[in-house]
């Protein structure tokens, strides 16, 4: 049995709660989350020690111990990506397959530094939104997509990734500019490509389902409502990555996504004005 180590900002959060059982099931018991580290305890949450005791996962005192004792590594902190670079540093020097949860990085510079560190130490690494693996996106013809409108829940800081990731996966990385077209309560970002194609995503509150309309240059259109078990598909993909050591998402896409999110946050301060991407 291969052992997985969790590295987190704090452990009593939804991803750390759900992933262990899902990984065990998806791997048919070949992999188990055995070790964990949490940087801090938060008021109103189980302490890291309490969480570890409840889950039957050994809490270790340092990231170094988790990295040393694990075969594979998962850096969590899904709602605090500003800690990803710090939490991932030792793992990215280990040469062991490492997954970094969404949102990968708070800005383009941090994304580039993490990939450079992983490459230097030949550490297989990737990051993704689980939405990338929704069954509804599988088999979608990418050639000829002229425009996309995407809808989904949440707020920009921690949920925009779930719409930007599929857009980039379908339309590519040649994004040149973005424009904020939303409000404080309903964020929205227009994404402009170098050849004139565009996508826009809207966040309409927690009850809004993930959905997407696509328009092709030949005049055809397609509408998708995401209802599949995308988390299940993601976990199967994660298990496959650990076994193969081959990252399933290109670095170029992940860096492009980080850049769009960073410039998108800046665009919110100057609505209805194009901001160029570096």
C-alpha positions in Angstrom: 0.0 0.0 0.0 1.3 3.5 -0.9 1.1 6.2 1.7 -0.2 9.7 1.0 0.7 12.8 3.1 -1.5 15.8 3.5 0.0 19.3 4.0 -2.5 21.9 4.9 -3.0 25.4 6.3 -5.5 23.8 8.8 -6.9 20.3 8.5 -10.6 20.7 9.5 -11.8 21.7 6.0 -14.0 20.0 3.4 -11.3 18.7 1.0 -9.2 17.2 3.8 -12.4 15.7 5.2 -13.5 14.0 1.9 -10.4 13.1 0.0 -9.1 10.2 2.2 -12.2 8.0 1.7 -12.5 8.9 -1.9 -8.8 8.1 -2.6 -9.1 4.8 -0.7 -12.2 3.8 -2.8 -10.8 5.0 -6.2 -7.5 3.1 -5.6 -9.3 0.0 -4.3 -7.2 0.3 -1.2 -3.9 0.6 -3.0 -3.4 4.1 -1.5 -4.2 5.6 1.9 -3.8 9.0 3.4 -1.5 8.1 6.3 0.1 11.3 7.4 -0.9 14.9 7.8 0.5 18.3 8.8 -1.5 21.5 9.6 0.3 24.9 9.9 -2.2 26.4 12.3 -5.4 25.8 14.3 -8.5 28.0 13.7 -11.1 29.1 16.2 -14.4 27.3 15.6 -12.7 24.4 13.9 -11.3 21.1 15.2 -7.7 21.4 16.1 -5.3 19.6 13.9 -4.8 17.0 16.6 -8.5 16.5 17.1 -9.1 16.2 13.3 -6.3 13.7 13.0 -7.6 11.6 15.9 -11.1 11.6 14.4 -9.8 10.6 10.9 -7.3 8.0 12.1 -4.5 9.8 10.3 -1.1 10.3 12.0 -0.4 14.0 12.7 3.3 14.8 12.2 5.2 17.8 13.6 6.7 19.1 10.4 6.2 19.2 6.6 9.7 17.6 6.3 8.4 14.5 8.2 5.3 14.2 6.0 7.4 14.5 2.9 10.0 12.0 4.1 7.5 9.3 5.2 5.0 9.6 2.3 5.1 8.1 -1.2 2.8 10.8 -2.6 1.9 14.3 -1.5 -1.2 16.5 -1.5 -0.9 20.2 -0.6 -4.4 21.3 0.3 -5.3 24.8 1.7 -8.0 25.1 -1.0 -9.3 28.5 0.2 -5.9 30.0 1.1 -3.7 29.7 -2.0 -1.4 32.4 -0.6 0.1 29.7 1.6 0.7 27.2 -1.3 4.2 28.2 -2.1 5.3 28.0 1.5 3.5 24.7 2.2 4.7 23.1 -1.1 8.3 24.1 -1.0 9.7 20.9 0.6 7.4 18.7 -1.4 8.5 20.2 -4.7 12.1 19.4 -3.9 11.3 15.8 -3.1 11.0 14.2 -6.5 7.7 12.6 -5.3 4.5 13.1 -7.2 2.7 16.1 -5.7 -0.7 17.5 -6.2 -1.5 21.1 -5.2 -5.1 21.9 -4.6 -7.0 24.7 -6.3 -6.5 27.6 -6.5 -2.9 26.9 -7.5 -1.3 30.3 -6.9 -2.4 33.8 -5.9 -0.5 35.3 -8.8 1.5 34.5 -11.9 4.9 35.0 -10.2 4.2 32.5 -7.5 3.0 30.0 -10.1 6.2 30.4 -12.1 8.4 29.9 -9.0 6.6 26.7 -8.0 6.9 25.2 -11.4 10.5 26.2 -11.7 11.3 24.6 -8.3 9.5 21.4 -9.3 11.3 21.2 -12.6 14.7 21.8 -11.0 14.2 18.8 -8.7 12.3 16.7 -11.2 9.2 16.6 -9.1 6.0 15.6 -11.0 3.4 18.2 -10.0 0.1 19.5 -11.2 -2.9 21.5 -10.0 -6.5 21.7 -11.2 -10.1 22.4 -10.5 -12.1 19.3 -10.2 -14.6 20.8 -12.7 -12.0 20.1 -15.5 -13.0 16.5 -15.3 -16.8 16.8 -15.4 -18.2 14.2 -17.8 -20.1 16.9 -19.7 -16.8 18.4 -21.0 -15.5 15.1 -22.2 -15.6 14.8 -25.9 -16.5 18.4 -26.5 -15.1 19.5 -29.9 -12.6 22.3 -29.2 -11.8 23.3 -32.7 -13.9 26.2 -33.9 -15.2 27.5 -30.5 -15.8 31.2 -31.0 -17.4 32.2 -27.8 -18.3 30.8 -24.4 -20.7 32.0 -21.7 -20.2 30.2 -18.3 -22.3 30.4 -15.2 -21.6 29.1 -11.7 -21.8 29.7 -7.9 -19.5 31.2 -5.4 -17.4 34.3 -5.2 -14.3 35.3 -7.3 -11.6 34.7 -4.7 -12.0 31.0 -4.3 -14.6 29.9 -6.9 -13.6 31.7 -10.1 -11.1 28.9 -10.8 -14.0 26.4 -11.4 -15.1 28.4 -14.4 -11.7 29.7 -15.7 -10.2 26.2 -15.7 -12.8 24.7 -18.1 -12.7 27.8 -20.3 -8.9 27.5 -20.7 -9.1 23.8 -21.2 -11.5 24.2 -24.1 -10.3 27.5 -25.7 -6.6 27.4 -25.0 -4.0 29.7 -23.3 -3.7 32.6 -25.8 -5.6 35.1 -23.6 -4.5 38.7 -24.1 -6.8 40.8 -22.0 -9.6 40.7 -19.4 -12.4 43.1 -18.4 -14.5 43.1 -15.2 -18.2 43.3 -16.2 -19.8 42.2 -12.9 -20.8 43.7 -9.5 -19.7 43.1 -6.0 -22.4 40.4 -5.5 -22.3 39.0 -9.0 -18.7 38.8 -10.2 -18.2 38.5 -14.0 -15.1 38.6 -16.1 -14.8 38.9 -19.9 -11.8 37.1 -21.3 -10.4 38.2 -24.7 -8.2 35.9 -26.9 -5.6 37.1 -29.3 -7.6 36.1 -32.4 -10.8 37.8 -31.3 -12.5 34.8 -29.6 -13.9 35.5 -26.2 -15.4 33.9 -23.1 -17.3 35.4 -20.2 -18.2 33.9 -16.8 -20.7 35.0 -14.3 -21.0 34.0 -10.6 -24.7 34.2 -9.5 -24.7 33.0 -5.9 -24.5 29.6 -4.3 -27.7 28.3 -5.8 -26.5 28.8 -9.4 -25.5 25.5 -11.0 -22.4 25.2 -13.2 -23.4 25.5 -16.8 -22.0 26.7 -20.1 -23.1 27.8 -23.6 -20.7 27.4 -26.5 -20.9 29.0 -29.9 -18.9 27.7 -32.9 -17.7 29.6 -35.9 -19.9 27.5 -38.2 -23.0 28.7 -36.4 -23.7 25.7 -34.2 -24.3 26.1 -30.4 -24.2 23.8 -27.5 -25.5 24.1 -23.9 -24.1 22.1 -20.9 -25.4 21.8 -17.4 -22.8 20.2 -15.2 -24.5 17.4 -13.2 -21.9 14.6 -13.3 -19.7 13.5 -10.4 -16.8 15.7 -11.3 -15.1 15.2 -7.9 -15.2 11.4 -8.4 -13.7 11.8 -11.8 -11.0 14.1 -10.4 -10.0 11.7 -7.7 -9.7 8.9 -10.2 -7.4 11.2 -12.2 -5.4 12.0 -9.1 -4.9 8.3 -8.4 -3.7 7.8 -12.0 -1.3 10.6 -11.7 0.2 9.1 -8.5 0.7 5.8 -10.3 2.1 7.1 -13.5 4.0 10.2 -12.3 2.7 12.0 -15.4 0.9 15.4 -14.8 -2.4 15.4 -16.6 -2.6 19.2 -16.9 0.0 21.2 -18.7 2.0 23.8 -16.9 1.1 26.3 -19.6 -2.6 26.0 -18.8 -2.1 26.3 -15.1 0.1 29.4 -15.4 -2.4 31.0 -17.8 -5.2 30.4 -15.3 -3.2 31.9 -12.5 -2.5 34.9 -14.7 -6.2 35.4 -15.6 -7.3 35.2 -12.0 -4.6 37.7 -10.8 -5.4 40.2 -13.5 -9.1 39.6 -13.1 -8.8 40.6 -9.4 -7.1 43.9 -10.5 -9.8 44.4 -13.2 -12.5 44.4 -10.5 -11.1 47.8 -9.4 -11.5 49.3 -12.8 -14.7 47.9 -14.3 -15.4 48.0 -18.1 -11.8 48.6 -18.9 -9.5 46.1 -20.7 -6.4 45.0 -18.8 -3.7 43.3 -20.7 -2.1 40.1 -19.5 1.7 39.9 -19.3 
